[in-house]
Amino acid sequence: MQNENTRNTIIFVVSAVIILIVYQFLVIEPAAKRRQAEAERAAAAAPVAPGTNTVGAPDSLPATAAQLADRATVVATTPRVPVATPALSGSIALRGARIDDLFLTDYRTTVDADAPPVELLRPEGAEHAWFAEFGWTGANLAGLPTPDTRWTVIEGERLAPDSPVTLRYSNGQGLTFTRQIAVDDRYMFTVTDTVANTGASAVTLAPYASVQRQGVPDDLGRNQIVHEGAVGWLGDELRLVKYKKWAKDGGPEVTSTGGWLGITDKYWLAALVPNQDEQIKGEFRVTDAGGGLEIFEANYVGQPHTIAPGRQITETTRLFAGAKTVPVLKAYERNLDIPRLDNAVDWGNFWFFTRPLFSFLHWLYQHIGNVGLAILALTVVVKLVFFPLANKSYESLTKMKKVQPQIEELRKKYKDDPAKQQQELLGLYQKEKINPLTGCLPMLLQIPVFYALYKVLTVTIEMRHAPFYGWIQDLSARDPTTIFNLFGAIPWDPSTAPLIGSFLNGPLHLGVLPLLYGFTMWLTTAMNPPAGDPIQQRIFQLMPIMFTFIMAPFAAGLLIYWTWNNVLTIIQQYIIMRRFKVDNPIDSLIGRFTGKKAAG
């Protein structure tokens, strides 16, 4: 039975490694190439500079999905009002009065200083259009504004924090629509719609607002740890629908008083915020537009209002369009009374752990000034919290290593009598006051910290492009160096190698940090007593090598955390082993170089 279990263990480990390598080669690498292609397309489309594409430009949009044009062409052929704020640049389309052309000036597509800003919204008629529109709906009413309606600018030439823009449209049937669009210095637009009834009959209208995404880039919705798709807080509940499920089953319809809803990417969000005192019907809808084009839409319809002749009504809707920066989201929660807006960040099912960990890490960053150093400080704090338990655990491991010769003798002596062997081993453990189970506790207790940090580094934009020192310029990305060009010493990109380039840049990509992690893992393993039979011991010896490859694609910040954690563990174990006068690999290595016998 023991041999059967050993064989099954080996098969499981080998199969897991093969699956990880194949997944990296066939899934992760192609997705990375698609992301790169998308970034290059975004870079080719320069943001609209303030003062260009002003009112009066020609107006013609592609009519169907088959006539999609590039982004710059669509923007240039549509009459627009420029948008220029400290955080945003772009324009508003006068056709449909849509907010559909935005770039985030504080964020770049790559860590390069000359990289173009991140694109957020793009107009209909371009591939992967993403925009927001607002309007009114009513039964059996003609002349309401549509996406093709041309609005007239009556006040303001440029939308800026201190300069709102006012648009107007009269339908010639007794209704005049006025829309004022204002924006703050971050990411919040305020759209104030007024309808005046100058006709002879009362009319009933209901406000609506919509965020649409016409087709989704291939690299979105693929990462299982990050939510991308529909998001909202409706009916006092967080609503999440990933793109894949959304496309297959549609989304929910929810009646809610206030709340918010929208569409989110990993770091970016476009969300509608209705009047928080008004009852709305929110909906996440998907429509097949034909030709393989799916339109994903988050919209709401407000309560109907009857407008008597000579009267008018006003409706205010907000649009958040920007980066999911936690302090900014929390500030909007407080100042605008928007419920749970920071839930747009995908904290996951273990939010009760990831949220406080992010808050503490962010607090450390604010006081230290570097995210990497904050991660190192966080690691020290975690080690201090678990120090008493870890100390007992490492003492137990050290005692086991000290009695290892006796354990081997008992195994040889009773190799033909497993029951007696187990009885004698338990007696030895009781005599030496050893609990073998405590050896795993420190690592098991740190797994939630490791997962939460992984989640935080993955989903929070504060970690995106956060530099450390030296070659690490983005702690949320993997180590960019590789052993195949001697970590940059040779001016050659291994990914360009014929046939095997993607493999060298994928499963075999090993940088400095993964190798340091692998070395520290090997050292911690070597300091522990051997476990199991010789075959199991060999498997444990191979684990540092396997985990080096497994961890290589992970974020550099995670590798810094885990490597530094291993270093602190090594120091702690070394001190205990010296105290108990037990042989350890560090003294053995020192002895080889100095010619002195290892202590112990």
JOPE-V87724 format. One record per backbone hydrogen bond with DSSP energy under -1.0 kcal/mol. NH is the residue of the N-H (numbers start at 1). CO is the residue of the C=O. Records with the same first field share a line. If there is no record, write none. Layout:
BEGIN
NH = CO  CO
END
This chain:
BEGIN
5 = 1
6 = 2
7 = 3
8 = 4
9 = 5
10 = 6
11 = 7
12 = 8
13 = 9
14 = 10
15 = 11
16 = 12
17 = 13
18 = 14
19 = 15
20 = 16
21 = 17
22 = 18
23 = 19
24 = 20
25 = 21
26 = 22
27 = 23
28 = 23
29 = 24
31 = 27
32 = 28
33 = 29
34 = 30
35 = 31
36 = 32
37 = 33
38 = 34
39 = 35
40 = 36
41 = 37
42 = 38
43 = 39
44 = 40
52 = 49
57 = 54
60 = 77
67 = 64
68 = 65
69 = 125
74 = 70
75 = 71
76 = 72
77 = 73
78 = 75
81 = 92
83 = 90
84 = 159
85 = 88
89 = 103
90 = 83
91 = 101
92 = 81
93 = 98
94 = 79
96 = 94  149
99 = 132
102 = 121
103 = 89
104 = 118
105 = 87
107 = 104
109 = 116
115 = 112
118 = 107
120 = 102
122 = 130
126 = 123
130 = 122
131 = 212
132 = 99
133 = 210
135 = 208
137 = 206
149 = 146
151 = 94
152 = 168
154 = 166
155 = 166
159 = 82
160 = 163
163 = 160
165 = 181
166 = 155
167 = 179
168 = 152
169 = 177
171 = 175
176 = 196
177 = 169
178 = 194
179 = 167
180 = 192
181 = 165
182 = 190
184 = 188
189 = 319
190 = 182
191 = 317
192 = 180
193 = 315
194 = 178
195 = 313
196 = 176
197 = 311
198 = 174
203 = 307
205 = 305
206 = 137
208 = 135
209 = 300
210 = 133
211 = 298
212 = 131
213 = 296
214 = 129
215 = 213  294
220 = 217
229 = 264
230 = 241
231 = 262
232 = 239
233 = 260
234 = 237
239 = 232
241 = 230
243 = 228
246 = 242
247 = 243
248 = 244
249 = 245
250 = 246
251 = 284
254 = 282
256 = 280
258 = 278
260 = 233
261 = 272
262 = 231
263 = 270
264 = 229
265 = 268
269 = 322
270 = 263
271 = 320
272 = 261
273 = 318
278 = 275
280 = 256
281 = 301
282 = 254
283 = 299
284 = 252
285 = 297
287 = 295
289 = 293
293 = 290
295 = 287
296 = 213
297 = 285
298 = 211
299 = 283
300 = 209
301 = 281
302 = 207
305 = 205
307 = 203
310 = 197
311 = 308
313 = 195
315 = 193
317 = 191
318 = 273
319 = 189
320 = 271
321 = 187
322 = 269
324 = 267
325 = 323
329 = 325
330 = 326
331 = 327
332 = 328
333 = 329
334 = 330
335 = 331
336 = 332
343 = 340
344 = 341
345 = 342
347 = 345
353 = 350
354 = 350
355 = 351
357 = 353
358 = 354
359 = 355
360 = 356
361 = 357
362 = 358
363 = 359
364 = 360
365 = 361
366 = 362
367 = 363
368 = 364
369 = 365
374 = 370
375 = 371
376 = 372
377 = 373
378 = 374
379 = 375
380 = 376
381 = 377
382 = 378
383 = 379
384 = 380
385 = 381
386 = 382
390 = 386
391 = 387
392 = 388
393 = 389
394 = 390
395 = 391
396 = 392
397 = 393
398 = 394
399 = 395
400 = 396
401 = 397
402 = 398
403 = 399
407 = 403
408 = 404
409 = 405
410 = 406
411 = 407
412 = 408
413 = 409
414 = 410
417 = 414
421 = 417
422 = 418
423 = 419
424 = 420
425 = 421
426 = 422
427 = 423
428 = 424
429 = 425
430 = 426
431 = 427
432 = 428
434 = 429
438 = 435
439 = 436
440 = 437
444 = 440
445 = 441
446 = 442
450 = 446
451 = 447
452 = 448
453 = 449
454 = 450
455 = 451
456 = 452
457 = 453
458 = 454
459 = 455
460 = 456
463 = 460
466 = 463
468 = 472
472 = 469
473 = 471
475 = 466
477 = 474
483 = 510
485 = 482
486 = 483
487 = 482
489 = 486
490 = 485
492 = 490
496 = 493
497 = 494
500 = 498
501 = 497
504 = 500
505 = 501
508 = 503
509 = 506
515 = 511
516 = 512
517 = 513
518 = 514
519 = 515
520 = 516
521 = 517
522 = 518
523 = 519
524 = 520
525 = 521
526 = 522
527 = 523
528 = 525
537 = 533
538 = 534
539 = 535
540 = 536
541 = 537
542 = 538
543 = 539
546 = 542
547 = 543
548 = 544
549 = 545
550 = 546
551 = 547
552 = 548
554 = 551
556 = 477
557 = 475
559 = 555
560 = 556
561 = 557
562 = 558
563 = 559
564 = 560
565 = 561
566 = 562
567 = 563
568 = 564
569 = 565
570 = 566
571 = 567
572 = 568
573 = 569
574 = 570
575 = 571
576 = 572
577 = 573
578 = 574
579 = 575
580 = 576
582 = 577
588 = 584
589 = 585
590 = 586
591 = 587
592 = 588
593 = 589
594 = 590
595 = 591
END
